[in-house]
Amino acid sequence: MKLSSDEFHGSKSVIHSASSNNGSDLFIIGLQEVFIPKGGLQGNRLPERKNMLIAYNWHDGRELKRIKINERPDQIALGPGPNHAAYITSYKDQKQVSIVSIERSELDSRVALNDIPDILTISESNDWLAVGMRKGQIGVYTLDRNETAEIKIISPSLSRNYAVDKVRSSEINIVGSIENNSNIVSVAVNGSKVDFDASGNFSTTIGLGPGKNRVSVVAKNTDNQELIKDLYVSRLAGETSKTERPPSSIGSQSKVALVIGNSNYANTSVLRNPKNDAEDMADLLRELDFDVIEVVDGTYENMKEAVYRFGDRITNADVTIFFYAGHGIEIDGSNYLIPIDAQVNSALDVKLKSIPLKGVINTIEYANDEGLNMIILDACRNNPFPTGKRGGAGLAKVTPPSGTLIAYATDPGSTASDGGGENGLYTGELIKQMKVSQRIEDVFMKTRINVEELSNGNQRPWEEARLKGVFYLR
């Protein structure tokens, strides 16, 4: 994992500390960004700095929280509990230890020390905090905190690798407990309510499908707030499991879609139709019983979070669709999807401020390599960015993973029409074909034929497919 700033041109990211603890789904780093102010360091101007804690998910390495703090985090201890972190700094004469809430991204408490701290730790019971001082003293402090409920999974044993636990059985026993459960009113595992005793212990048996399975434990408190713990188990496919997925129809299966349409760009040309394309595509997919995540005029953060949510939801999906309409750019053979707030003045800006298509593909392949996956890109608009600041025209060819179809509004290196009506030329024809009961391959083939005819051959859609069977949308 390589960290780099996406906020300041020319900045440097320096990791000062890192921490994790047993049973946590998180690891956390303490980072300082140093950047040169505009105009350089003339006169008395010094480099500017930003300090932050960044929490990551152990299972897939994705960033969960970025917490801005005032001091350089030289030592971190993850705790007390799963949703807090304590940190100290040894810079200059700062004499304090701070505790932040990861969930709320804010300071919870701060304790003054009688010397400059050098090392920090929290007891496994989360009751004590110890600080080693520069002059050789050790300060031990009692942690007074609200008793926040916490879900513990006892069996199966949790691993920090995504879906690393592999079983052959079609069922698995889930055993766990809810610590500090005084205000917990219900517990459910994969949507089914389970009983728990006075100590918070619970157990239940659930079924597993072939491939990766997400098991979600949800505890609800008296304020109707939910505490969620996910774990992942892979069921090895045997002779019988290969036939459990119907090969010819997807009408009754689990279907998830992420639909993004970017029209109102802040720093480059506005596009008329992607917003309409996304809204119409989302409406159609809902008619086809897809669980749809819809993003219209997405910023970088909007799009990034939507891809994360999409990856979480497709673990057990039979069919997935990722649809994007808006500006797209190819840089050094890689494709990037441009958020509406991106200010692109160089190839580096594209890489730092846009969503890489490769990341979307990896998310789909990683989370759902057993299902049917479709990636649809109406993103080959004319180049709106400064000459020489990007790669070739259009998007670059990408080889799809197994079980995946990637469809482009036009062929490699070419541009697509934004359309003269309510929809872009490609998406408008695609929606018409998706309403007809026919094979997936025929949907895209007929769309391609119609677009070529309507554009007098100027726009030539194309697809790359590695499907594992014959599928129908309806």
Helices and strands as residue ranges (DSSP letters): E 12-20, E 26-35, E 48-57, E 63-69, E 75-78, E 84-88, E 96-101, E 106-112, E 117-122, E 128-133, E 138-142, E 150-155, E 165-167, E 171-179, E 184-189, E 192-194, E 201-207, E 211-221, E 226-235, G 241-243, E 255-261, H 274-287, E 291-296, H 300-313, G 314-316, E 319-325, E 328-331, E 334-337, H 347-353, E 355-356, H 357-367, E 372-378, E 404-408, H 425-434, H 440-454, E 462-465
